Amino acid sequence: MACPEPGIAATESFAAEMHAGQLDKAGEEYIGHPLRVRATVERTAPAAGVDPLQAQLAALLHDVVEDTEVTLADLAGRGYSPRVVAAVDALTKRADEPTEAYLARVAADPVAVVVKHADMADNSDPVRLGRLPAEQADRLARRYVARRALLDELVLARAATPPGTSGGSSV
């Protein structure tokens, strides 16, 4: 018998444990980032047509595979649904992976898209960026504007491609 999927509180605790000791670019505890992303996703998931609970769980877990020793198999073993694990997989950037390939994978998963939009909004928040040296803040702000635009283009292209076709460009 499968165990029930962990809820928000259990996932917050797990994410906090996994990110313990990690700091963000401004030197603050890293767990604040996934918590803020979850709060944004809680507000935005319903309008995006994705399950709010699954999106919040993915938001809390979005960096654990990339930034800790946790694997996707570990998440499945803890009882997270295939839907949540797939979103975390889509949100996990691989080493040496080109940004466009990474964002194309995100664009293919509606839950991941909602989480990534919230992630980029938090990472480019002017208040947070204001705590960094001006040059670094400016570079990050430009990076996230460009990545948001690319993600939105990929999502639109995917939506315009009929199911069963490659969606590739012949240009």
C-alpha positions in Angstrom: 0.0 0.0 0.0 1.4 3.4 -1.0 1.9 6.0 1.6 0.0 9.2 1.2 1.8 12.1 -0.4 3.4 14.4 2.2 1.5 17.7 2.7 2.7 21.3 2.7 3.9 21.3 6.3 5.9 18.0 6.0 7.4 19.2 2.7 8.4 22.6 4.2 10.1 20.7 7.0 11.9 18.4 4.5 13.0 21.2 2.3 14.2 23.2 5.3 16.2 20.2 6.5 17.7 19.6 3.0 18.6 23.3 2.5 20.0 23.7 6.1 23.2 25.6 6.1 22.8 26.9 2.5 22.7 30.7 1.9 21.4 32.7 -1.0 23.4 35.3 -2.9 22.6 37.9 -0.3 23.8 35.7 2.5 20.4 34.8 3.9 19.1 31.4 4.7 18.3 29.7 1.4 15.0 28.1 2.6 13.4 31.6 2.4 13.5 31.3 -1.4 11.4 28.0 -1.8 9.0 29.3 0.9 8.4 32.6 -1.1 8.1 30.6 -4.4 5.5 28.4 -2.7 3.5 31.4 -1.5 3.5 32.9 -5.0 2.4 29.5 -6.5 -0.4 29.2 -4.0 -1.8 32.4 -5.5 -1.1 31.8 -9.2 -1.6 28.0 -9.7 -5.5 28.1 -9.8 -5.5 30.7 -12.6 -2.9 28.7 -14.5 -5.2 25.7 -14.4 -2.8 23.4 -12.4 -3.4 21.7 -9.1 -2.5 24.1 -6.4 -1.3 21.5 -3.9 0.9 19.7 -6.5 2.3 23.1 -7.6 3.1 24.2 -4.0 4.8 20.9 -3.3 6.9 21.2 -6.5 7.7 24.8 -5.5 9.0 23.8 -2.1 11.1 21.0 -3.7 12.2 22.8 -6.9 15.8 23.1 -5.8 16.4 20.0 -3.6 17.5 17.7 -6.4 19.7 20.4 -8.0 21.3 21.7 -4.8 21.4 18.7 -2.4 22.0 15.0 -2.4 18.3 14.2 -2.8 17.3 12.3 -6.0 14.1 12.1 -7.9 13.9 8.4 -6.7 14.2 9.7 -3.1 11.2 12.0 -3.7 9.1 9.1 -5.1 10.2 7.0 -2.2 9.0 9.6 0.3 5.5 9.3 -1.3 5.5 12.3 -3.7 3.2 11.7 -6.7 4.6 11.1 -10.2 3.1 14.5 -11.1 5.1 16.3 -8.4 8.3 14.3 -9.2 7.9 15.1 -12.9 7.6 18.8 -12.2 10.7 18.7 -9.9 12.5 16.8 -12.7 11.6 19.5 -15.2 12.7 22.2 -12.9 16.1 20.6 -12.2 18.8 22.0 -14.4 21.4 19.5 -15.4 25.1 20.2 -15.4 26.3 21.9 -18.6 22.8 22.0 -19.9 22.0 24.9 -22.3 19.5 27.3 -20.9 17.2 26.9 -23.9 17.1 23.1 -23.5 16.4 23.5 -19.8 13.6 26.0 -20.3 12.1 23.8 -23.1 11.8 21.0 -20.6 10.1 23.4 -18.1 7.8 24.6 -20.8 6.5 21.1 -21.5 5.2 20.7 -17.9 2.4 23.1 -16.8 3.2 22.7 -13.1 6.8 23.4 -13.7 5.9 26.6 -15.7 3.9 28.0 -12.8 6.8 27.2 -10.4 9.5 28.6 -12.7 7.6 31.9 -13.2 7.4 32.3 -9.4 11.0 31.2 -9.0 12.2 33.8 -11.6 10.0 36.5 -10.0 11.6 35.9 -6.6 15.1 35.7 -8.0 14.6 39.1 -9.8 12.7 40.8 -7.0 14.1 44.4 -6.8 14.2 44.3 -3.0 16.3 41.1 -3.0 18.5 42.4 -5.8 19.0 45.6 -3.9 21.0 43.7 -1.3 23.6 42.8 -3.9 26.4 44.8 -5.4 24.9 47.0 -8.2 26.7 45.2 -11.1 25.7 41.8 -9.9 22.1 42.9 -9.3 21.9 44.4 -12.8 23.3 41.3 -14.4 20.8 39.1 -12.6 17.9 41.3 -13.5 18.8 41.2 -17.2 19.3 37.4 -17.0 15.9 36.8 -15.5 14.1 39.2 -18.0 15.7 37.2 -20.9 14.9 33.8 -19.4 11.3 34.8 -18.6 10.9 36.0 -22.2 12.4 32.7 -23.6 10.2 30.6 -21.3 7.1 32.5 -22.4 8.1 32.0 -26.1 8.6 28.3 -25.6 5.3 27.9 -23.8 3.5 29.8 -26.6 5.2 27.8 -29.3 4.2 24.6 -27.5 0.6 25.7 -27.2 0.6 26.5 -30.9 1.9 23.1 -31.9 -0.7 20.5 -32.5 -0.4 17.3 -30.4 1.7 14.6 -32.1 3.9 17.0 -34.1 7.5 17.8 -33.3 7.1 21.6 -32.8 10.5 22.1 -34.3 11.3 25.0 -36.5 12.4 24.5 -40.1 14.2 27.8 -40.3 
